[in-house]
Amino acid sequence: MDRERGVGGAQSKDMPLALFRDNAADAKPLYDPSGADTLDERKQQAFADKTLVEPSRHLADAWAARSTGR
C-alpha cells in the first residue's frame, strides 16, 4: 500500500510496537497475525493508532462518560 509520507525511524517490524511499552507483546499478533505486512505498513498502523485512533477513542469515552454521568 502506498503512503504519502513515511512515519518514524523504525528499522524492524518490532520497533513500532515499542510505542505500546508493556503491552508490546500483546499488540504484536493484533497488528500482523500472518507476518505478511511490510515494515512501512506496520509503522503506519502503529503510529496512526498511537497518535490518532487511540486519543480519539479516549476522548469519545471521556465525553460519553461526562454526558451520561458515569
Summary of the structure (lengths in Angstrom):
residues: 70
radius of gyration: 14.6
end to end distance: 41.1
largest distance: 45.1
contacts: 152
relative contact order: 0.15
helix: 67%
strand: 0%
